[in-house]
Amino acid sequence: MSTHLKTGVSNDTPATLEAFLAQQQQQDLLRFITCGSVDDGKSTLIGRLLWESKQLFDDQVAALQADSLRHGTQGAEIDFALLVDGLAAEREQGITIDVAYRFFASQHRKFIVADTPGHEQYTRNMVTGASTAHVAVILVDARAGMLVQTRRHAFLTSLVGIRHIVLAINKMDLMDYSAEVYKHIEQDFKDFAKTLGFESITAIPLSALKGDNIVDRSGKTPWYNGPTLMGYLDTVPITPLIKSAFAFPVQWVNRPNSSFRGFSGTVAQGSVRVGETIRVTASGQTASVAEIVTMDGSPEQAQAGDAITLRLDREIDASRGDVISLAQEPLQTTDQFEATLVWLHQDAGLSGRSYDLKLATQWASANLTTIKHRIDVNTLAHEAARTLELNDISICTLATSKPLVFDHYENSASLGSFILVDRFTNATVAAGMIRHSLRRAQNVHSQALTITREHRERQNGHRGKVVWFTGLSGSGKSTLANALEVALYQQGKKTYILDGDNIRHGLNKDLGFTEADRVENIRRVAEVAKLMMDSGLIVLTAFISPYQREREMARELIGTENFIEVYVSTPLEICEQRDVKGLYRKARQGEIPNMTGVNSPYEPPASANATINTATGNQEAHIQHLIKHTL
């Protein structure tokens, strides 16, 4: 199969295929992305780059010509965007949705290019493509100039550590190749990017559609003396990796047979040699490297990016999620840190809400403790925020359920970046970059007490527990909790009730009834209930607690074995008939904007320990049922 004048084929090309492949193996690899606002021409630019670089096989050219007639936007001409817009929805809508990766090579370098979406709703895809890139090619439509999404993508590229920018001022053919238009857009971008930390910004006037300044210098821009796009990509220096301490996140324990045990994964940073002493960060166990095993043999050394298996000179306890370092260069750990979060989900992020956090191969539950501010991508100003909305970029603090090995993102992308995952839908809701550990993570420690929970329970004659009543307003939660406490008191049990209304008169008097306030309300109550349970009490809580996520957070904090969830399932119509506090009437009249069951949702428990409908049966029977099945 012949090629469309394959890239780099010239009089200097090696005479044999073997020599050509050997030359390719010696070339370095540049990863770059194309980004910018929708319809700025990203896919067309990559398609034209592949075409002008002679990277297409004959059958690809034939398919492109046929697709251009069927799906193209250029009439009888070739639509180069179709080379990378491969999804049916992309071709139908004429937009990029997913990240498309393409590999090609020149005489000087190999390339992997990621075509990323321009639409704001696909910001997550853009972040994915940018996370491994050395260079960003940010396109700007010469007719429109800088747009919001241009600024957003510029800011995101700076966040993920890209330091070299090509400002590709596209569609110059539609502006008569005006030098004034070019200079105006270049200056606008440089003014915006002053604080973003880019090492270089190279503005190139081009036309992806016509091929101007892509590979060959265009005669239509005699006023431009800079490089062509291909010339820039061939010569831009690839920033070497910062020399970092060795870090090896364990992906799995390799036991192919009884005589071999190794730890497999990819070296995240640094290097390791046979004979060096390593340390498991969490446990502090040490051992020496007896062998480094790869698909190509057993080298003496492995470095960042290498997929290896470490065989040690003795048995140590390590598993997936552990991070191995050199013994003389231990890694840092933290359970509280500040990070930049890019929110990627339509469900809002709320302070106090719990998520699963993945950092390298480590998993932990994490609470979003504070939303410090949101960043306006137009002005880079800091704005107050109580929630994280789709595509928000914010500075937040987080606390994890256990210490994690970490580094600052600017030092290590692998140990400084993480994702947050919704615990119920398993959707990735945010991507984060660690700015620094919080001082309290190092300065605040648990104080060992002489009198423990076990001592107090032994003195009380029963175990401490938390009975968590949840249900609509008027369902009978407080009445049931009070009756249960009377019955337990008569049995000599030590108890205490945390009631929703009573708590809001004191501890939570500063909170309202927005979704964010309700999340924080339940978080505080769960913490107090845990402390009271540790004192040996049976704690009864009566709160609407409408969100499943927060009830599960409370269950995890308190401990599944200590947490008894009672769903008071009285139907809404019965609760409204009772309307003891007149709240439903006010809600129906529009006086209460966030009334659970009316204009705010209630998420019933999926598997409560007990379910009681107070519209049926009698109270004594309900209490006996609770005593029998929950205590």
N, C-alpha and C positions, 0 to 999 in steps of 0.2 A: 504494500500500500504506500503510495507516494505521499509526500507532504506538501503543503502550500509554502514552499521555500522555508524550511524549518529554521528557527531562530539561530543566528550566529553562523550559519553555513556561508563561508566565504573562502577566499584563497588561503586564509590562515587556519581553516578548520583541519583538525587531525585527519590523516588519510584513512585510518581504519576505524571501525565502530568501537573496537576495544580501546583505542587511544582516546576517542571522543568520550566514552563512558568514564575512563580514568580521569580525564580533565574535569568532567562534571562532578565526580566524587570529591575532587580537591577544592571545588568552589564553595564559598560560604553561602549561607542561606539568609535571605532577607524576607521577613514577614511584614506585610503592610496591609492596611485597610483603606477602603474608599468609604467616605461618609459625608454627610451633609443633608440638606433639606430634600424633601421629596421632589422628583422631577428635575433635579440639578444635573442628571446625566451620568450617575455612577456606573450603572450596568453598561451603558453605551461606551463609557470610557474604557472599561476593562475589555469589552468585546473588541473595540478598536485597537487596544494595546496588543491583544493576542493576534489580531489580524495583521497589524503593521509589523509585529515581531515575527511573523511567519511561523506561527505555532499551531496551525490548523491542518489536520489531515484532509485529504480530498473528500472523504465521505462526510466529514463535519461541515465542509464548505457547502456540499450539495444539500445536506440537511438544513443548514442555516438559510440557504437561498429559498428552499421550499417553505420553511417556517416563516420567513419574512413575507412571503406572498400570502400566507394563511393568517398569521398573527401580527405581522409587522405594522409599524406606524409610518414607514417611509415610502409608501407607494411601491414602485417596482424596485427600489433600491434595497440594499441589505440593511436589516435592522440589527445592529451589533449587540443590542441589549439582550437579545434572545439567546446569546451564548451563555449567559449566566442566570437569566430569569427562567428557571426550569420548571417551577411549579405551575400547575394549570391556573391557579388563582392569580399568579403573578402575570401570566400572559394575558389573561382576560382583563385584568384591571390596569395593566401597564405599570405596575409598581413592584418593588422588591419587598418581600415579606420575611423570608428566612435568610440566614447568612449563607452565601454561596462561596465556596473556596475553589480556587483555580491554581494549578501549578504550572510554571513555565520557567525557562532559563534563557540566559544570554551567554555570550562568550565569557562574561566576567563574573556572573553570579546566578544563583538559583533563587526563585521567588515563590512564595505562597501568598496569594492575594485574597482577601476576604471582602466580598461585596456586601455591605451592611445596609439595612433598611433606613429610609429617611423619615418614615412616618413616626410620630411621637409614640404611638401605641406599641411600636416594636422596639422601644428603647432597650429592652432586655437583650434582644438579638444583637444590637449594636455593641453593647457592653461585652457580650460574649466574644464577638469578633475582635474587639480592641484589646482584650486581656492578654494576648500573646504577641501583639504586633510591635515592631521596632519603629515603624513610620506610619503616619496617618496622612492620607491624601484627602483633604477636605475640599469638596467641590462647592463652588458658588456659581449660581446662574448670573451671568454678567448683566442680564436685564433686571434682576430683582435685588442683587446685592446681598448683604448680610441679613439673614432671617433668624427667627427664634431658634429653629432647629440647628442652624449653623452654629450658633453660640452654644447650644446645649451639647452638640457633639464635640466642639472644641474643648469645652469644660470637661466632658467625660474623658476625652483622650488624655488630658492633663492629669486627671484623677488616677487613671490606670497606669500612669508612668511613661507614656509616650513623650519623647522629648524632641523629635524631629517632625516638622509639619511641612507638607506641600499644600499651599493654597492654590488649588487648581481653579482658575477663573475661566469657567467653561462657557460655551455658546458665544464666543467672541465674534463669530461670523454674523450673529444677529445684531451686533452692535458696531458693525463696520470696522472691527478690529481697532477700536478706539483706545489710544494710550491713556487718555484722561479717565475713561471708565476703569481701566485696569489699575491705575495709580490710586483712584479714589477707594476702590474695594480693598486694595492692599493696605492702605493706611487705616481704614476702618477696622480691619481684622487685627492689625498690629496694635492699635489703640486698645481694643478689647482684650487682647491676649497679654498685655504687659505684666499682669500678676500671675499668669498661669505657669510660669517656669519652663517654657520651651527653650531649648538650646538653639534651635534654628527654625526660621520660618522662610520658606522659599516660595514666592508667588510666581506662577507660570500662566501666561495667557494661552488658551488653547481652544480648539473646537474638537470635541470627541467625535462628532458626526462627520466632520470634514477631514479629520486627521492632522490638523495644524499643531505643531510642536509636541506631538506625541512621541515619535521616533526621530523624525527629520525636522530640522528647523524650518519654520514657515517663512516664505517671502512676504507674507501679508502682515507680519509684525516686525518690520525692520528696526523699530525703536526698541525692541527687546533684545538684550544681550545675555540673558541668563541661560541655564541649561534647558534642554528638552526634558520631558517627563522621564523618558527611558534613560537619558543621560544622567539625570539626577539619581534615579533608582540604582543605576550601575555603580555610582561613586559615593553615595552617602555612607558615612562610616557607621558601622553597627556598634553601638555602645557595648563594651564588654561587660559581662556580669560582675557586679560588685563582689570582691573577695569576701565571702561570708563563712561563718562557722558551718561545719558539716551538719546537715539535717537530713534524716532518712525516715519519712513516715512509713510505718509498716502497713502494707496492704493485706498480706496474708502470711500465715505460717506454712512453709513448704515442707510437707512430709511425704515424699513419693514412696518411701519404704522405711523400714525400722532402723536403718543405719544412717539415714540422712535427715537432718533437721536444719532448715534455714529460714531466714526472714526475707520475704520478697517485697519489692516496691521500686520506686523511682527516686533517685537522689534528688532532693529538692534544691539543695545548695551545697557549696563546698565540695570537698573531696575526701576520700578515705583510701588507705592503703592496707594491704595484708600485713598483719602484725601489730597494727595500731589498736589501742584499747578504746572500746566504745562504752557508752553509758545509756541505759534506758532512762529517759528523763523523769518519768513519773515515779518509778520505784528506786532509782539510783543504783540498780545492779550494773555491774561492769563485767566485761569479757574481752578477749582479744579476737581479732578477725583472723580466722584460720584460712578462709578461702573466699574469693569473690567469684560468683558464678554468673555467666551471661550466656546468651544464645550462641556467642562466638568463641566461647572458651572461658578460661579463668585468668583474667588480667591481674596485674599486681595492683592496679589503682582504678578507682571509679570516680567520676565527677558528676556535676550537676547535669541532669537530663538522662543519665544512664539508667536503664532498667536492669536491676541486678537482684541476686539473692546472696545474702550474707550468711556464711557458715561460720559459727563461732567455736572457740576452743573448749567451751563448756556450756552446759545447759543453763539458760536463764529464762525467767518467766516474762514473756512479751507476746503481744497479740495485735491484731488489727486495731489501729487507733493509737498505739504507742509511737513515740518519736525517738529515734536513736541519734545520739550525738557523739562526738569524741569526748573521752573522759576529761581531758584537760580544757575543753571548750564547751562547758555546759550551756544549754539553751535556757531562755527565760520562760517562766509560766505566769499566767495571770487568770483571775476569774472576774475581773472588772476592767473595762477599757472604754476608750472613746474611739468612735469610728465614723467614717463618712458612709452613709447608707444611700443607695439608689433603690427607691421603692418600685417594685416590678409587678404589683398585683392590684386589681381593682378594689379589693377589700382593704380598708384603711388600716394602717399600723397605729397602734395605741400604746401609750406609756403603761407599763404594768402588765402588758399581755405577754404570754409565754410562747416561745417558738423553739423549734429544734435548730441548732446551729452546727454547721459542718465547716471545719477548718482543716485543710489537708485531709487526712483520714480520720481525724478526731470528730466525735459527735458529742454534743451536750445539750441539755435544755438551757434556754437563755431567756432572760427577761429584758425587755426594752425599758430601761429604768427612767431615762430622761430624753426628751426631744429638745435639744438645746436651741436649734434654729434651722430654718429652711434657707437654701441658697437660691436667690433669684438669678436664673441663668442669663437674663438680659443685662443686668447691672452688676451681678456678683454680690449684691447686697445681702445682708443677713436679715431674715424676717422671722418674727415669732410664729410658732406653730404648735398645735396641740395634737395633731394627727399627721400621719404620713399618707399622702395620696399618691395615686398612680403616677410614676415618673418623677416624683419629688426627689431632690437631692438634699440631704439633711445631715447635720452633725448630731449624733446621738451617743448616749452612754448605754452600755449593756452589762449585765451580770450573768455569769454562767453557773451552772450547778456544780461544776468542778473546775479546777485549774486546767488550762490548756496551754500547750506549747505555742508560742507566738513570736512574731517580730513585727517591727513597724513596716508598713507596706512599702515605704520608700527604700527599705533595705532588702526586703524579701517579698516578692509577689506571692510565693507559695505559702509562707507562714504569716503573711500579713493580710491575706484576703479570705473571705468566708462567704457563705450564703445562709440565709434564714429560710426555713421550711415550715409551712403551716402543718401543724401536727395532726390535723384531721383530713385535709384534702391532699397532703403531700405535695402541694404546689410550692415552687420556689417563689417567695414573696419579696426577697431583697438580696442585693449583692452588697457586700461591705468591705471597706478597706480600713485597717486598724491604724489610727493616728498615734496613740500612745496608751500605755497602761495607766490606770488611775492609782494615785498614791495610796488610797485606802486599801487597794488590793494587797499591798505589801505591809501596810501599817496596822490594819485591823485584823485581829486574830481571835479565834474562839477561845474563851477562857474556861479551863477545866474547873468544874465545881465538885466539891467533896460530896455533897448530897445530890444524888442523881434522881432521875425519873423513877428508876426501879425502887429506890429507897422510899420515895413518896408514895408510890403505888402500894408498896408493902404496908406502909403505915395506914393508908386509906382502906386497905382490904379489897381493892379492885383496881383494874387497869384504867388508865386514862384513855378516853376516846373522844372523837368529834362526831356528833350526829348532825348532819347538814340537811336542814329542811329547805326545799326549793319548790316554788310554785307561784302562780299569779297572785296579785294583790287580792285579798278577800278569800283566798282558797282555804284558809284555816291553819296556816303554818304556825303563827304565834300561839294560837289556842292549843294546838297539838303539843308544841314544845313546852308550854307551861304545864299542861296536864301530865306530860311525861316526866317533867322535873318533879312534880308533886309525888308521883308514884315512886320514882327513884329515891326521893328524899325519905319517903316512908320506909324504904328498904335499907336506909342508913347509908346510901351512896352520896358522895360529895359531888355536887354539880354546879353549873353556872350557865345562864342563858345569855347569848349575844343576840339581841333582837335588832332588826334593821332600823326601826324608828329610834330606838334608844341610842344606838351607836351614832346616828346622824345628829344627835343633840350634843355630842362631845367629840370623840375621836375623829369623826368624819364630817364635822359641821362645815368644813371648807369646801365640800364637794357638792356638785349639782347632780343632774340626772342625764347628762349627755352620755353617749356611749363610752367616751374616754373616762368620765367620772365614775361610771358604774364599774368599769374594769378596775380602776384604782380602789374603789370602795371594797370590792371583793378581795383584792390583793391584801389590803390592810387587815381585813377581818380574818383572812386565812392565817396571816402571820400571828395575830393575837390569839386565835384559837389554838395554834400550835404551841405557843408559850404556855397557855393555860392547861393544855393537855399534858405538857411536860411537868406541870406541877402536880399531876395525878388526878385532875378533875375529869369528869364526863362533861364535855362542853356541848351545849345545844345551840345551834345557830339557826335563825329564822330570817332568811333573806330571799327576795325574789330570785336573785342571781340568775339572770335570764340567759347568759351565754355559756354554752357547753365548754368553750375553751377555758373560761375562768374557773368553772367547777373542776375541770380536770387539773388545772394549775393547783387548786387547793388540795385536791386528792394527792397529787405528787408531792407537794410540800409537806403535808401532814403524814403521808404514808398510806398506801392502799389498805394495809392491815388495820389501820386506826381510823379510817374514814368511812362513815356510814351515810350514804346518800338516801334521803327519803323524799320521794317525789309526791307532792300533794297535788293530785291530778284533777282537782275539782274543775269542771268545765267553765269556760269564760262566761256563759250566760248565767250560771249560778252565782259566780263571783260578782257579776254586775247587779244581779238582783239584791245581793247583800249590800254591796257598795257602802261598807261601814264608814269609810272616811269621805265619801262623796267624790272620790277621785275619778271614777268612771264617768260620772255625769259631767264633770268639768272637762274631761278629755273629749267627750263627745261634742261638747260645746266649743272645742278648740282652745280651751284655756290652759291645757297641759299638753305640750308638744311631744313629750317622750314617754307616753304612758304604755307600759308593757301590756301587750295583748290588744291594744287599740291602734296606736300609731308607732309602736316600737316592738320588735319581734321577741318572742319567747321560744327558746330552743329546748324542747323536752329532753330529759335524760334518756340516753340509749339503753342503759342497763343499771337502773337504780337498785339499791339493796332492798328497798321496800317502796310500794306504791299505794297511796291511800287517797280515796275519793271521799271527802267529807260530806258530799251530798247524799251518800248512802251509808247505811250502818249506823252505829252509835259510837260515841267517843270512847266509852270504856272498852269496847271491842277493838277499836283502833289502837288504844294504848297497850292492851295485852298483846296485840299482834306485833307492835314495835318492840316490846320487851322480849318477846319470844324470838323474833327473827333478826333483831339487830344487836341486842346486848347479851 
